Amino acid sequence: MTSEQLTDPLAPLRIRYAYWMNLAAEEVVDDREEDPDQIRAMQLILRMERHRVPSWHAAIRLAASGAARICLDPRVSTDPQWAEAVIAYAAGHIRKVTRRGRGAPWEATAELPGISLQDADTEVRVLLPGLVSELDKRVAKLQVGGTDAPVDEPPADEPPPGALQVWLPGQPVMTLGKAMAQTGHAGMIAAALMAADEPTALRTWYMAGCPVDARRADAATWERLRTELADPAEAWRKHRLLAVRDAGFTEIAPGTVTVIAAAPR
């Protein structure tokens, strides 16, 4: 690891974001191929107890916040395990997998490197990314399927000051697990872009806990945001807007824009 990598571990993600946003849909399919032994992923674990249904809105907020906080954690510059994990992950496809856990299996994952977040009755654990081929058995046993919950009402309160504003479309419909992975991408991309152009705002955002406000956009709002993102570089320069395009492995067609976000200034 070089000093530059430790200082700016998300730099490769900025480069990849600019490249990815300009690919045609058919090029997305070609680009997503990886050596199976080198696939890395960040595991997002949603607590789903039988007697307690997580909030859809809270879960996607926590996913975006947690993914960013993992990458901005001070341990990335001081702990070799964290540094190697984040640097290698940010240089690749930033895959994320959402799993569900409850009871003892949920509790067991607390011993793994990562961070745990809670918003009222909704709990999400974001683990340090790593090679899928070396996934810890305590995580591998947790199910990926069934990670869904009904869409609840959005918060009535105003977004917290300095929050990352995240919008998801009404269509295509995504499961909660898929939506969490996509908003997690948005949190990471926002951190990567802000590291270069808004370092003071990034520090402020991190110190505040990387607050996120995430909501479904109505059709008119989504269309307006998509229009503003016709030129992704210009949208970032003028409005601090960014987007997430899905690779199309599950649920969504390759190249689909699944999330649009506005970074705090």
C-alpha positions as a Markdown table, in Angstrom:
| # | Residue | x | y | z |
|---|---|---|---|---|
| 1 | Met | 0.0 | 0.0 | 0.0 |
| 2 | Thr | 1.3 | 3.4 | -0.9 |
| 3 | Ser | 0.9 | 6.6 | 1.1 |
| 4 | Glu | -1.4 | 8.0 | -1.6 |
| 5 | Gln | -3.7 | 4.9 | -1.3 |
| 6 | Leu | -3.9 | 5.4 | 2.5 |
| 7 | Thr | -4.6 | 9.1 | 2.1 |
| 8 | Asp | -7.3 | 8.7 | -0.6 |
| 9 | Pro | -8.4 | 5.1 | -0.7 |
| 10 | Leu | -11.5 | 5.9 | -2.7 |
| 11 | Ala | -9.7 | 7.5 | -5.6 |
| 12 | Pro | -10.1 | 4.5 | -7.9 |
| 13 | Leu | -13.9 | 4.6 | -7.3 |
| 14 | Arg | -14.0 | 8.2 | -8.6 |
| 15 | Ile | -12.3 | 7.0 | -11.8 |
| 16 | Arg | -14.5 | 4.0 | -12.2 |
| 17 | Tyr | -17.7 | 6.1 | -11.5 |
| 18 | Ala | -16.9 | 8.4 | -14.5 |
| 19 | Tyr | -16.2 | 5.4 | -16.7 |
| 20 | Trp | -19.3 | 3.4 | -15.6 |
| 21 | Met | -21.7 | 6.2 | -16.0 |
| 22 | Asn | -20.8 | 6.6 | -19.7 |
| 23 | Leu | -21.1 | 2.9 | -20.6 |
| 24 | Ala | -23.9 | 1.7 | -22.9 |
| 25 | Ala | -26.2 | -1.0 | -21.4 |
| 26 | Glu | -24.5 | -3.7 | -23.5 |
| 27 | Glu | -21.1 | -2.5 | -22.3 |
| 28 | Val | -22.2 | -2.8 | -18.7 |
| 29 | Val | -22.7 | -6.5 | -19.2 |
| 30 | Asp | -19.2 | -7.0 | -20.7 |
| 31 | Asp | -17.6 | -4.9 | -18.0 |
| 32 | Arg | -19.0 | -6.7 | -15.0 |
| 33 | Glu | -17.1 | -9.9 | -15.6 |
| 34 | Glu | -14.5 | -10.7 | -12.9 |
| 35 | Asp | -12.2 | -13.6 | -11.9 |
| 36 | Pro | -14.5 | -15.6 | -9.5 |
| 37 | Asp | -11.6 | -16.0 | -7.0 |
| 38 | Gln | -11.1 | -12.2 | -6.8 |
| 39 | Ile | -14.7 | -11.1 | -6.3 |
| 40 | Arg | -15.0 | -8.8 | -3.3 |
| 41 | Ala | -18.2 | -7.7 | -1.6 |
| 42 | Met | -19.4 | -5.7 | 1.3 |
| 43 | Gln | -22.0 | -7.6 | 3.4 |
| 44 | Leu | -25.0 | -5.7 | 4.7 |
| 45 | Ile | -26.9 | -7.5 | 7.4 |
| 46 | Leu | -30.5 | -6.5 | 8.3 |
| 47 | Arg | -31.9 | -7.6 | 11.6 |
| 48 | Met | -35.2 | -9.3 | 10.9 |
| 49 | Glu | -36.7 | -10.8 | 14.1 |
| 50 | Arg | -40.0 | -12.5 | 13.8 |
| 51 | His | -41.7 | -10.1 | 16.1 |
| 52 | Arg | -40.2 | -6.9 | 14.7 |
| 53 | Val | -40.4 | -5.6 | 11.1 |
| 54 | Pro | -37.7 | -3.2 | 10.1 |
| 55 | Ser | -38.6 | 0.2 | 8.6 |
| 56 | Trp | -38.0 | 0.3 | 4.9 |
| 57 | His | -36.9 | 3.9 | 5.0 |
| 58 | Ala | -34.6 | 3.5 | 8.0 |
| 59 | Ala | -33.0 | 0.4 | 6.5 |
| 60 | Ile | -32.0 | 2.2 | 3.2 |
| 61 | Arg | -30.8 | 5.2 | 5.2 |
| 62 | Leu | -28.6 | 3.1 | 7.4 |
| 63 | Ala | -27.2 | 1.1 | 4.4 |
| 64 | Ala | -26.1 | 4.3 | 2.7 |
| 65 | Ser | -24.6 | 5.8 | 5.9 |
| 66 | Gly | -22.9 | 2.6 | 6.9 |
| 67 | Ala | -21.2 | 1.9 | 3.6 |
| 68 | Ala | -19.8 | 5.4 | 3.6 |
| 69 | Arg | -18.7 | 5.2 | 7.2 |
| 70 | Ile | -16.8 | 2.0 | 6.7 |
| 71 | Cys | -14.7 | 3.6 | 3.9 |
| 72 | Leu | -14.2 | 6.8 | 5.9 |
| 73 | Asp | -13.3 | 5.1 | 9.2 |
| 74 | Pro | -10.0 | 6.3 | 10.7 |
| 75 | Arg | -8.9 | 2.7 | 11.0 |
| 76 | Val | -8.5 | 2.6 | 7.2 |
| 77 | Ser | -5.4 | 4.8 | 7.7 |
| 78 | Thr | -4.1 | 3.1 | 10.8 |
| 79 | Asp | -5.1 | -0.6 | 10.8 |
| 80 | Pro | -3.6 | -2.8 | 8.0 |
| 81 | Gln | -6.6 | -5.1 | 7.9 |
| 82 | Trp | -9.0 | -2.2 | 7.3 |
| 83 | Ala | -6.6 | -0.4 | 4.9 |
| 84 | Glu | -6.1 | -3.5 | 2.7 |
| 85 | Ala | -9.8 | -4.4 | 2.7 |
| 86 | Val | -11.1 | -0.9 | 1.7 |
| 87 | Ile | -8.4 | -0.1 | -0.8 |
| 88 | Ala | -8.8 | -3.4 | -2.6 |
| 89 | Tyr | -12.6 | -3.2 | -2.5 |
| 90 | Ala | -12.8 | 0.4 | -3.8 |
| 91 | Ala | -10.6 | -0.5 | -6.8 |
| 92 | Gly | -13.1 | -3.1 | -8.0 |
| 93 | His | -16.9 | -3.4 | -8.6 |
| 94 | Ile | -18.0 | -2.4 | -5.1 |
| 95 | Arg | -20.5 | -5.3 | -4.9 |
| 96 | Lys | -22.8 | -5.5 | -1.9 |
| 97 | Val | -24.9 | -8.3 | -0.6 |
| 98 | Thr | -27.7 | -7.9 | 1.8 |
| 99 | Arg | -28.5 | -10.7 | 4.2 |
| 100 | Arg | -31.0 | -11.1 | 7.0 |
| 101 | Gly | -30.2 | -12.3 | 10.5 |
| 102 | Arg | -32.0 | -12.8 | 13.8 |
| 103 | Gly | -31.3 | -14.3 | 17.2 |
| 104 | Ala | -28.0 | -15.9 | 17.9 |
| 105 | Pro | -26.8 | -15.8 | 14.2 |
| 106 | Trp | -27.3 | -12.0 | 14.2 |
| 107 | Glu | -25.5 | -11.6 | 17.5 |
| 108 | Ala | -22.6 | -13.8 | 16.3 |
| 109 | Thr | -21.8 | -11.3 | 13.5 |
| 110 | Ala | -21.1 | -8.5 | 16.0 |
| 111 | Glu | -17.7 | -10.1 | 16.6 |
| 112 | Leu | -16.7 | -9.4 | 13.0 |
| 113 | Pro | -15.0 | -6.2 | 11.8 |
| 114 | Gly | -17.5 | -3.6 | 10.8 |
| 115 | Ile | -20.0 | -1.2 | 12.2 |
| 116 | Ser | -23.5 | -1.5 | 13.6 |
| 117 | Leu | -26.2 | 1.1 | 13.2 |
| 118 | Gln | -29.6 | 1.5 | 14.6 |
| 119 | Asp | -32.6 | 3.7 | 14.0 |
| 120 | Ala | -35.4 | 3.0 | 16.4 |
| 121 | Asp | -36.3 | -0.7 | 15.8 |
| 122 | Thr | -34.3 | -1.0 | 12.6 |
| 123 | Glu | -30.7 | -2.4 | 12.9 |
| 124 | Val | -28.2 | -2.9 | 10.2 |
| 125 | Arg | -24.7 | -4.2 | 10.4 |
| 126 | Val | -22.2 | -3.3 | 7.7 |
| 127 | Leu | -19.1 | -5.5 | 7.6 |
| 128 | Leu | -15.6 | -4.8 | 6.3 |
| 129 | Pro | -15.6 | -5.9 | 2.6 |
| 130 | Gly | -13.6 | -8.9 | 1.6 |
| 131 | Leu | -13.2 | -11.8 | -0.8 |
| 132 | Val | -16.4 | -13.7 | -1.3 |
| 133 | Ser | -14.4 | -16.9 | -1.5 |
| 134 | Glu | -13.2 | -16.3 | 2.0 |
| 135 | Leu | -16.6 | -15.3 | 3.5 |
| 136 | Asp | -16.8 | -16.0 | 7.2 |
| 137 | Lys | -19.1 | -19.0 | 8.0 |
| 138 | Arg | -21.1 | -16.8 | 10.5 |
| 139 | Val | -22.1 | -14.6 | 7.5 |
| 140 | Ala | -22.4 | -17.3 | 4.8 |
| 141 | Lys | -25.1 | -19.1 | 6.9 |
| 142 | Leu | -27.3 | -16.0 | 6.8 |
| 143 | Gln | -30.0 | -16.0 | 4.1 |
| 144 | Val | -30.0 | -13.5 | 1.2 |
| 145 | Gly | -33.5 | -14.3 | 0.1 |
| 146 | Gly | -36.5 | -12.9 | 1.9 |
| 147 | Thr | -34.7 | -9.7 | 2.8 |
| 148 | Asp | -37.8 | -7.5 | 2.2 |
| 149 | Ala | -40.3 | -5.4 | 4.1 |
| 150 | Pro | -43.2 | -3.3 | 3.2 |
| 151 | Val | -42.6 | 0.3 | 2.2 |
| 152 | Asp | -43.5 | 2.4 | 5.3 |
| 153 | Glu | -44.4 | 6.1 | 5.4 |
| 154 | Pro | -41.4 | 8.4 | 4.9 |
| 155 | Pro | -40.3 | 10.5 | 7.9 |
| 156 | Ala | -42.5 | 13.5 | 8.6 |
| 157 | Asp | -39.5 | 15.5 | 9.9 |
| 158 | Glu | -37.3 | 17.7 | 7.7 |
| 159 | Pro | -34.0 | 16.0 | 6.6 |
| 160 | Pro | -31.2 | 16.5 | 9.1 |
| 161 | Pro | -28.9 | 19.4 | 8.2 |
| 162 | Gly | -26.0 | 18.3 | 6.0 |
| 163 | Ala | -27.6 | 15.0 | 5.0 |
| 164 | Leu | -26.9 | 13.0 | 1.8 |
| 165 | Gln | -30.2 | 13.2 | 0.0 |
| 166 | Val | -31.1 | 9.9 | -1.7 |
| 167 | Trp | -34.0 | 9.2 | -4.1 |
| 168 | Leu | -35.2 | 5.9 | -5.3 |
| 169 | Pro | -37.6 | 5.4 | -8.2 |
| 170 | Gly | -41.1 | 4.0 | -7.9 |
| 171 | Gln | -40.3 | 1.8 | -10.9 |
| 172 | Pro | -38.6 | -0.6 | -11.3 |
| 173 | Val | -39.6 | -2.2 | -7.9 |
| 174 | Met | -36.7 | -3.5 | -5.9 |
| 175 | Thr | -36.8 | -5.7 | -2.8 |
| 176 | Leu | -35.5 | -4.0 | 0.4 |
| 177 | Gly | -32.3 | -5.9 | 0.3 |
| 178 | Lys | -31.6 | -4.8 | -3.3 |
| 179 | Ala | -32.5 | -1.2 | -2.4 |
| 180 | Met | -30.1 | -1.3 | 0.5 |
| 181 | Ala | -27.3 | -2.4 | -1.7 |
| 182 | Gln | -28.0 | 0.3 | -4.2 |
| 183 | Thr | -28.2 | 3.1 | -1.5 |
| 184 | Gly | -25.0 | 1.7 | 0.0 |
| 185 | His | -23.3 | 2.3 | -3.4 |
| 186 | Ala | -24.6 | 5.9 | -3.3 |
| 187 | Gly | -23.1 | 6.5 | 0.1 |
| 188 | Met | -19.7 | 5.2 | -1.1 |
| 189 | Ile | -19.8 | 7.1 | -4.4 |
| 190 | Ala | -20.7 | 10.3 | -2.6 |
| 191 | Ala | -17.8 | 9.9 | -0.2 |
| 192 | Ala | -15.4 | 9.2 | -3.1 |
| 193 | Leu | -16.5 | 12.3 | -5.1 |
| 194 | Met | -16.6 | 14.6 | -2.0 |
| 195 | Ala | -13.1 | 13.5 | -1.0 |
| 196 | Ala | -11.8 | 15.3 | -4.1 |
| 197 | Asp | -14.1 | 18.2 | -4.5 |
| 198 | Glu | -15.7 | 18.8 | -1.0 |
| 199 | Pro | -13.1 | 17.7 | 1.6 |
| 200 | Thr | -14.4 | 20.1 | 4.2 |
| 201 | Ala | -18.0 | 19.0 | 3.7 |
| 202 | Leu | -16.9 | 15.4 | 3.7 |
| 203 | Arg | -15.2 | 15.8 | 7.1 |
| 204 | Thr | -18.3 | 17.6 | 8.5 |
| 205 | Trp | -20.6 | 14.8 | 7.1 |
| 206 | Tyr | -18.5 | 12.1 | 8.6 |
| 207 | Met | -18.2 | 13.8 | 12.0 |
| 208 | Ala | -22.0 | 14.1 | 12.0 |
| 209 | Gly | -22.3 | 10.3 | 11.4 |
| 210 | Cys | -22.9 | 10.5 | 7.7 |
| 211 | Pro | -26.6 | 11.4 | 8.0 |
| 212 | Val | -28.8 | 10.3 | 5.1 |
| 213 | Asp | -32.4 | 11.2 | 4.0 |
| 214 | Ala | -33.7 | 8.6 | 1.6 |
| 215 | Arg | -37.1 | 8.7 | -0.1 |
| 216 | Arg | -39.0 | 7.4 | -3.1 |
| 217 | Ala | -39.3 | 10.0 | -5.8 |
| 218 | Asp | -42.5 | 10.5 | -7.7 |
| 219 | Ala | -42.4 | 10.2 | -11.4 |
| 220 | Ala | -42.0 | 13.9 | -12.1 |
| 221 | Thr | -39.2 | 14.3 | -9.6 |
| 222 | Trp | -37.4 | 11.2 | -11.0 |
| 223 | Glu | -37.6 | 12.5 | -14.5 |
| 224 | Arg | -36.3 | 15.9 | -13.5 |
| 225 | Leu | -33.3 | 14.3 | -11.7 |
| 226 | Arg | -32.6 | 12.0 | -14.7 |
| 227 | Thr | -32.6 | 15.0 | -17.0 |
| 228 | Glu | -30.1 | 16.9 | -14.8 |
| 229 | Leu | -27.9 | 13.8 | -14.8 |
| 230 | Ala | -27.8 | 13.6 | -18.6 |
| 231 | Asp | -24.2 | 14.8 | -18.2 |
| 232 | Pro | -23.0 | 13.1 | -15.0 |
| 233 | Ala | -19.8 | 15.2 | -14.7 |
| 234 | Glu | -21.8 | 18.5 | -15.1 |
| 235 | Ala | -24.5 | 17.3 | -12.7 |
| 236 | Trp | -21.9 | 16.8 | -10.1 |
| 237 | Arg | -20.1 | 20.1 | -10.7 |
| 238 | Lys | -23.3 | 22.2 | -10.7 |
| 239 | His | -25.7 | 20.3 | -8.4 |
| 240 | Arg | -23.5 | 17.7 | -6.5 |
| 241 | Leu | -25.8 | 15.1 | -8.0 |
| 242 | Leu | -24.6 | 11.5 | -8.5 |
| 243 | Ala | -26.3 | 8.3 | -9.7 |
| 244 | Val | -26.0 | 4.5 | -9.2 |
| 245 | Arg | -26.3 | 2.2 | -12.2 |
| 246 | Asp | -26.9 | -1.4 | -11.6 |
| 247 | Ala | -24.8 | -4.1 | -13.1 |
| 248 | Gly | -27.8 | -6.3 | -13.7 |
| 249 | Phe | -26.9 | -9.4 | -11.7 |
| 250 | Thr | -30.2 | -9.6 | -9.8 |
| 251 | Glu | -33.7 | -8.1 | -10.2 |
| 252 | Ile | -32.8 | -5.1 | -12.4 |
| 253 | Ala | -31.8 | -4.8 | -16.1 |
| 254 | Pro | -28.1 | -3.9 | -16.7 |
| 255 | Gly | -27.4 | -0.2 | -16.8 |
| 256 | Thr | -30.6 | 0.8 | -15.0 |
| 257 | Val | -30.3 | 3.9 | -12.8 |
| 258 | Thr | -31.5 | 2.8 | -9.4 |
| 259 | Val | -30.6 | 5.7 | -7.1 |
| 260 | Ile | -29.9 | 9.4 | -7.5 |
| 261 | Ala | -28.3 | 11.3 | -4.7 |
| 262 | Ala | -27.3 | 14.9 | -3.8 |
| 263 | Ala | -24.2 | 15.3 | -1.7 |
| 264 | Pro | -24.0 | 17.8 | 1.1 |
| 265 | Arg | -21.9 | 20.9 | 0.5 |
